[in-house]
Amino acid sequence: MSIEFGWWTTRTETGKFQINVNIHGGNITWLRKQGHNSSWEEYGPPTDEDWEKLLYEAERRVPRRLISPKQLEDIKKLRGQ
């Protein structure tokens, strides 16, 4: 099962852009897009701030049963790689 997360972030050097994280089959893909008319491109390596935001978004979804606690643990394991 695929899990998708997305949020907007702002950096002083690059400005405002959208981050999309897709987790499928134990693999994680980080993409970024700046503006509505641009294409998705690879984003990486993700910063500690990006990982913290991903874990925050995942933890928010567990109580609402949008993802399982096992899926949250899998995301935490992916950070350790």
C-alpha positions in Angstrom: 0.0 0.0 0.0 1.3 3.4 -0.9 1.3 6.3 1.6 1.6 9.9 0.3 2.4 13.0 2.3 2.7 16.6 1.1 3.3 20.1 2.5 4.7 23.5 1.5 7.9 24.8 2.9 10.0 28.0 2.5 13.8 28.3 2.5 15.7 31.6 2.2 17.9 30.3 -0.6 15.2 28.7 -2.8 11.9 30.3 -1.7 8.6 28.6 -1.3 8.1 25.1 -2.8 6.0 22.0 -2.3 7.4 18.7 -1.0 5.7 15.3 -1.8 6.8 12.1 -0.1 5.7 8.7 -1.4 6.3 5.5 0.6 5.6 2.3 -1.2 7.0 -1.2 -0.5 9.7 -0.1 1.9 11.0 2.6 -0.5 10.7 6.3 0.0 10.6 9.0 -2.8 11.1 12.7 -2.1 9.9 15.1 -4.8 9.7 18.9 -4.9 7.8 21.3 -7.1 8.2 25.1 -7.2 5.2 26.8 -8.7 2.1 25.5 -10.4 3.6 25.3 -13.9 6.7 23.4 -13.1 7.3 19.6 -13.1 8.0 17.4 -10.1 11.8 16.8 -9.6 13.8 14.7 -7.2 14.4 16.4 -3.8 17.3 15.4 -1.7 18.9 14.7 0.5 16.1 15.6 2.9 17.1 17.7 5.9 16.4 16.9 9.5 13.6 19.4 9.5 12.0 17.6 6.5 12.2 14.3 8.4 10.7 15.9 11.5 7.8 17.2 9.4 7.2 13.8 7.8 7.1 12.1 11.2 4.8 14.8 12.6 2.4 14.3 9.7 2.5 10.5 10.1 1.9 10.6 13.8 -1.1 12.8 13.3 -2.6 10.2 11.0 -2.3 7.2 13.3 -5.1 8.2 15.8 -7.5 8.8 12.9 -6.5 5.4 11.5 -5.4 6.8 8.2 -2.1 4.8 8.7 -1.4 2.0 11.1 1.2 2.1 13.9 3.2 -0.5 11.9 3.4 1.9 9.0 4.6 4.6 11.3 7.3 2.3 12.6 8.3 1.6 9.0 8.7 5.3 8.3 10.9 5.7 11.4 13.1 2.8 10.1 13.4 4.5 6.7 14.9 7.5 8.5 17.6 5.4 10.0 18.9 4.1 6.6 
